[in-house]
Amino acid sequence: MKIIEGIENIKEPIQNAVIAIGNFDGVHKGHQALLAEAIRKAKEINGSSVALTFEPHPLKVLNKRNPPPQITRYEQKVSLISKTGVEILICIPFDPSFAAISPEAFIDDLLIGKVGMKAIVVGEDYAFGRNREGNISLLREYAKNRNFELIVKAWAYVSDDTSERVSSTLIRNLVQEGRVKEVRPMLGRYYQIKGRVARGRDRGGKLLGFPTANINIYDELCPKTGVYAVTVDIDKRLFQGVANIGYSPTFGDYTFTIEIHILDFKEDIYDKNIKVNFIERLRSEIKFKNIDELSAQIRKDIERSRTILSQMVA
């Protein structure tokens, strides 16, 4: 996939560009459907499929006081879009000056003039331009006058028997509620965080008998505190594990940590970047009476995690 970052780096219009536009936070099933349609249409007209996105997320610029945590960091979003088969990714830096562009200028100057749009694929609620003044009706009007095709994709739904649609907001809320198992069908993968293994308080192995990798998380969106069955990607090798997210109430220090006990693993991985896939939440974080009681519960967590992970969907 070719990556173009910044409008100024679009040197010439793309031949028969079919553009899917979105923030693509999470690159969930709804986003994947837009991108698949762009790929299909591009093949039909002998053109190029283009994903057009923004960085940072517009809400970080327009809602500075309380922007939502992002599901995917930019690097992961790029990787996930690349896996869909899209040929070109254009990322536009989003700032106040870009936010002030009129919908008409966005279509004429950027999409048609710079990118070379022959077709555009958007969701049913798509809005764009200054104050989100642009909408499907405006795109439909311009499509007739500017000789491009508008394709409006229907929403993706959580399941066949619900009217609840897949959205980044829904996925974000579920992760924050610890309902990680429910987001897998919407993402098409397990929710994942990436972090660096750091020196911890050295209690897991010495005091509890279960050594842990302490993670300094890179991602903005962290699952709810509690204990989770997880898989851990270390140098493209996948291991099973149990993660604890929380404040260690049994020890009384109340420092937020993410600790991973990797099953059947003895390697030194300090300072390594690892990826943690959250499969299912096992329980809430609990304050135990003593270390022995905590150790006994961890053994139960490990056994339950082994059972869940042995049955997990790929």
Secondary structure, 3 states (H helix, E strand, C coil): CEEEECHHHCCCCCCCEEEEECCCCCCCHHHHHHHHHHHHHHHHCCCEEEEEEEECCHHHHHCCCCCCCCCCCHHHHHHHHHHCCCCEEEEEECCHHHHCCCHHHHHHHHHHHHHCEEEEEEECCCCECHHHCECHHHHHHHHHHHCCEEEEECCCECCCCCCCECCHHHHHHHHHCCCHHHHHHHHCCCEEEEEEEECCCCCHHHHHCCCCEEEEECCCCCCCCEEEEEEEEECCEEEEEEEEEECCCCCCCCCCEEEEEECCCCCCCCCCEEEEEEEEEEECCCCCCCHHHHHHHHHHHHHHHHHHHHCCCC
